[in-house]
Each structure stands twice: as C-alpha cells, then as structure tokens.
C-alpha cells in the first residue's frame, strides 16, 4: 500500500473532486511531527510582510507566518497559466519525508513551490462544469511546470511536479509515498483550513476554497529558479488588451 508523506495512509489515487480535501491523518510519527511543526510555527514563527505591488496578489499587505519562505506570494500571468506561487526552502524534516516521494534523488537544497490558481467554483463541489474547470487548471499547471522543468533540465538541475490528483511525481521515479498538497501548504504557508467531515479544506487567505493547489519542486539555487521563472514569463507573455 502506498502512504502519503505527511499524512499516513492516504489513498494513492484521489478522485478528481478530492484534490482540495485530504483525509485527516491518523496518529503516526509523521503526522505528529507536522502537528508539532504547525504548533511551533503558530506560536513563534517570524512574520514576513510582503507588499502587494511587489510580491502579494492582494490589495494592501499580506502577512505570512512562515519560517521557510524565501520568495513571497507572487502572481505569474502567462499564456501557460495564471497562478500565484511562493518559494520555500524545504524544512529538514519535510526533505527527509520527501525522499520517499522522490527516491534515489539528492534533495539537498530543495526548494518547494506551492502554487494556487483562482477558480470560479468551490472545488469541493462536483458537477460537469466544475470537473471541466479542474481539468483546465490541471492542464495550466502542467504547462507552467513543464516549461520550468525543461529549462532547469537544460541547465543541469533536477526538478519535478506532483500530480494534485494522485500525489505522484510526474518526471521522476515513483516512490512508496505520495505528496499531499493541502498538508504541504499548511506546513509551508500556515494557511487555515476547514473541517468537512473526515476531510480538510484548504482556505486561501484571499480566494477561500475556490482554488486549485499544486506543487513544484527543484534543487536549483534560488537565483537560478527565479531567473527561469522570469524567462518563462518573458517567453510566454500574455497579450495586452488593445486600447480603445
């Protein structure tokens, strides 16, 4: 049986209407570890403030209670995707657990890039229109991540993305564990969540639960990764609307 990194006994293949809702982890050394990290972060974390004109996507300022963040929430708007991303130095314990998601990889200096796409619908609901929106957002994330991956690979750096529906790597060998985006975003960004029965619903501070979360990973240095993101944005610019 496959297990989830951070959340034990997560099903390896979630249905498409479950990617924003994760089963509550059973008591285990891993889930207890994450709980302890969250408690510690909420009680003594450094508070970073990011100006909306520079790094945040909201009006005014946004305070992020995170000790791992190295680039604050930033919007990327291209023909590939319109999404918000932040970049985090992977906490040591998370890196240790991720070794079972990405086996046989040197994850030294790992950077974790959680992303969010704003959606029209509550992603915890289900109908044909919502299913299509989920598929569209997944396609957008794949295009954006693939562009980053291809550029980093040419520079000699490893990177990967995990499928939000399954938690498995997309470009690398599969390990015995899967990566849960909701739990990962909780740990890295300290975002709130709501309980819905036995599930957790991640709450973005601006968009609420109308989001599509997905995660990219890279071992490239921070300056290389940020430069690649900038190059992708320059290569795939969104056309500006014609003035009247």
C-alpha positions as CSV (number, residue, x, y, z in Angstrom):
1,X,0.0,0.0,0.0
2,X,1.2,3.5,-0.8
3,X,1.5,6.0,2.0
4,X,1.3,9.7,2.0
5,X,4.2,11.8,3.1
6,X,3.0,13.9,6.0
7,X,-0.4,12.2,6.1
8,X,-0.3,8.4,6.6
9,X,-2.5,6.0,4.7
10,X,-3.6,8.5,2.1
11,X,-5.2,6.8,-0.9
12,X,-2.6,7.0,-3.8
13,X,-5.3,7.9,-6.4
14,X,-7.8,10.5,-5.3
15,X,-10.9,11.2,-7.3
16,X,-10.8,14.5,-9.1
17,X,-13.2,16.0,-6.6
18,X,-11.0,15.3,-3.7
19,X,-7.7,17.1,-4.5
20,X,-8.6,20.1,-2.3
21,X,-9.8,17.8,0.5
22,X,-7.4,15.5,2.3
23,X,-8.2,12.8,4.8
24,X,-7.3,13.7,8.3
25,X,-4.0,11.8,9.1
26,X,-4.1,9.0,11.5
27,X,-1.8,9.3,14.5
28,X,1.7,8.5,13.4
29,X,5.2,9.8,13.9
30,X,4.9,11.7,10.7
31,X,1.5,13.4,11.4
32,X,2.6,14.1,14.9
33,X,5.8,15.7,13.5
34,X,3.8,18.0,11.3
35,X,1.3,18.9,14.1
36,X,4.3,19.8,16.3
37,X,5.7,21.9,13.5
38,X,2.4,23.8,13.0
39,X,2.0,24.5,16.7
40,X,5.6,25.8,16.9
41,X,5.2,27.9,13.8
42,X,2.0,29.4,15.0
43,X,3.5,30.3,18.4
44,X,6.9,31.6,17.5
45,X,7.3,32.0,13.7
46,X,8.8,35.0,12.2
47,X,6.2,37.2,10.5
48,X,7.1,38.3,7.0
49,X,5.1,41.1,5.3
50,X,5.0,41.4,1.5
51,X,3.9,44.5,-0.3
52,X,1.1,43.9,-2.8
53,X,2.8,45.8,-5.6
54,X,5.9,43.6,-5.3
55,X,5.1,40.1,-4.1
56,X,1.5,39.7,-3.0
57,X,-1.6,39.4,-5.1
58,X,-4.0,41.2,-2.8
59,X,-4.7,44.9,-2.1
60,X,-2.6,46.2,0.8
61,X,-0.2,43.8,2.5
62,X,-0.3,40.2,3.4
63,X,1.3,38.7,6.5
64,X,2.7,35.2,6.1
65,X,3.6,33.3,9.2
66,X,6.3,31.2,7.7
67,X,9.9,30.4,8.6
68,X,10.6,28.6,5.3
69,X,9.5,31.2,2.8
70,X,12.2,32.8,0.6
71,X,10.0,34.4,-2.1
72,X,6.6,35.7,-1.0
73,X,3.3,35.1,-2.8
74,X,3.8,36.3,-6.4
75,X,1.5,36.3,-9.4
76,X,2.7,34.8,-12.7
77,X,0.5,35.6,-15.6
78,X,1.4,34.0,-18.9
79,X,-0.3,32.2,-21.8
80,X,0.7,29.0,-19.9
81,X,-1.2,29.7,-16.7
82,X,-2.3,32.5,-14.4
83,X,-1.3,31.4,-10.9
84,X,0.2,32.5,-7.6
85,X,3.4,30.9,-6.4
86,X,5.8,31.2,-3.5
87,X,9.2,29.6,-3.0
88,X,10.2,27.9,0.2
89,X,13.4,26.3,1.5
90,X,12.2,22.8,2.3
91,X,12.3,22.2,6.1
92,X,14.7,19.5,7.0
93,X,12.0,17.1,8.2
94,X,10.0,17.7,5.1
95,X,13.0,16.9,2.9
96,X,13.6,13.7,4.8
97,X,10.0,12.6,4.2
98,X,10.1,13.7,0.5
99,X,12.9,11.2,0.0
100,X,10.2,8.6,-0.1
101,X,8.2,10.5,-2.7
102,X,11.3,11.1,-4.9
103,X,13.5,8.1,-4.3
104,X,17.2,7.9,-5.3
105,X,17.4,11.7,-5.6
106,X,19.8,14.1,-3.8
107,X,17.3,16.6,-2.3
108,X,20.0,18.8,-0.8
109,X,19.0,22.5,-1.1
110,X,15.4,21.5,-2.1
111,X,13.1,24.4,-3.0
112,X,9.3,23.8,-2.8
113,X,7.0,25.9,-4.9
114,X,3.3,25.7,-3.9
115,X,1.0,27.3,-6.5
116,X,-2.6,28.4,-6.4
117,X,-5.0,29.1,-9.3
118,X,-8.1,31.1,-8.6
119,X,-11.3,29.2,-9.6
120,X,-14.8,30.2,-10.4
121,X,-16.3,27.4,-8.3
122,X,-15.9,25.8,-4.9
123,X,-13.6,22.9,-5.7
124,X,-15.1,20.7,-3.1
125,X,-18.4,20.5,-5.0
126,X,-19.0,18.3,-8.1
127,X,-20.7,18.6,-11.4
128,X,-19.7,18.6,-15.1
129,X,-18.8,22.3,-15.1
130,X,-16.6,22.0,-12.0
131,X,-14.9,18.9,-13.4
132,X,-14.0,20.7,-16.5
133,X,-12.6,23.6,-14.6
134,X,-10.4,21.2,-12.5
135,X,-9.2,19.6,-15.7
136,X,-8.4,23.1,-17.2
137,X,-6.5,24.2,-14.1
138,X,-4.5,20.9,-14.1
139,X,-3.6,21.5,-17.8
140,X,-2.4,25.0,-16.9
141,X,-0.3,23.9,-14.1
142,X,1.3,21.1,-16.2
143,X,2.2,23.6,-19.0
144,X,3.7,26.1,-16.5
145,X,5.6,23.4,-14.6
146,X,6.8,21.6,-17.7
147,X,8.3,24.9,-19.0
148,X,10.2,25.4,-15.8
149,X,11.3,21.7,-15.7
150,X,12.6,21.8,-19.3
151,X,14.6,25.0,-18.7
152,X,16.1,23.7,-15.5
153,X,17.0,20.3,-17.0
154,X,18.9,22.1,-19.8
155,X,20.9,23.9,-17.0
156,X,21.6,20.6,-15.3
157,X,19.2,20.8,-12.4
158,X,16.6,18.3,-11.2
159,X,13.0,19.4,-10.8
160,X,9.6,17.8,-10.7
161,X,6.0,18.4,-10.0
162,X,3.4,16.2,-8.3
163,X,0.1,15.4,-9.8
164,X,-2.5,17.0,-7.5
165,X,-5.0,14.1,-8.1
166,X,-2.6,11.3,-7.2
167,X,0.4,12.9,-5.4
168,X,2.9,11.0,-7.6
169,X,5.9,12.7,-9.3
170,X,5.5,13.5,-13.0
171,X,9.0,13.3,-14.3
172,X,10.8,11.1,-11.8
173,X,10.6,7.6,-10.5
174,X,7.7,7.0,-8.1
175,X,8.5,6.3,-4.5
176,X,6.4,4.5,-2.0
177,X,4.8,7.7,-0.7
178,X,2.7,10.5,-2.3
179,X,2.7,14.2,-1.6
180,X,-0.5,15.8,-0.3
181,X,-0.7,19.4,-1.5
182,X,-3.1,20.5,1.3
183,X,-0.9,19.3,4.1
184,X,2.2,20.7,2.4
185,X,0.6,24.1,2.0
186,X,-0.5,24.1,5.6
187,X,3.1,23.4,6.8
188,X,4.8,25.9,4.4
189,X,2.3,28.8,4.4
190,X,0.3,28.3,7.6
191,X,-2.9,28.7,5.7
192,X,-6.1,28.0,7.5
193,X,-8.4,25.0,6.7
194,X,-11.9,24.0,7.5
195,X,-13.0,20.5,8.5
196,X,-15.6,18.9,6.3
197,X,-16.4,15.6,8.0
198,X,-13.2,13.5,7.8
199,X,-11.6,15.9,5.3
200,X,-9.7,19.1,5.4
201,X,-10.5,22.0,3.0
202,X,-7.6,24.4,2.5
203,X,-8.5,28.1,2.7
204,X,-6.5,30.6,0.7
205,X,-6.4,34.0,2.5
206,X,-8.0,35.8,-0.5
207,X,-9.7,33.2,-2.6
208,X,-11.0,30.9,0.1
209,X,-11.7,27.4,-1.1
210,X,-12.1,28.5,-4.8
211,X,-8.5,27.4,-5.6
212,X,-6.6,24.7,-7.4
213,X,-3.4,24.0,-5.4
214,X,-0.4,22.2,-6.9
215,X,3.3,22.0,-6.1
216,X,6.6,22.2,-8.0
217,X,10.0,21.1,-6.6
218,X,13.6,21.9,-7.6
219,X,17.1,21.6,-6.4
220,X,18.4,24.6,-8.4
221,X,19.7,27.5,-6.4
222,X,17.2,30.2,-5.7
223,X,18.6,32.7,-8.1
224,X,18.6,30.2,-10.9
225,X,15.0,29.2,-10.2
226,X,13.7,32.8,-10.1
227,X,15.6,33.6,-13.3
228,X,14.0,30.6,-15.0
229,X,10.5,31.7,-13.9
230,X,11.3,35.2,-15.3
231,X,12.5,33.7,-18.6
232,X,9.3,31.6,-18.9
233,X,7.2,34.7,-18.3
234,X,9.1,36.6,-21.0
235,X,8.8,33.7,-23.4
236,X,5.1,33.2,-22.9
237,X,3.7,36.7,-22.3
238,X,0.0,37.3,-22.2
239,X,-1.1,39.7,-24.9
240,X,-2.1,43.0,-23.6
241,X,-5.7,44.1,-24.5
242,X,-6.0,46.6,-27.3
243,X,-6.7,50.1,-26.1
244,X,-9.9,51.6,-27.3
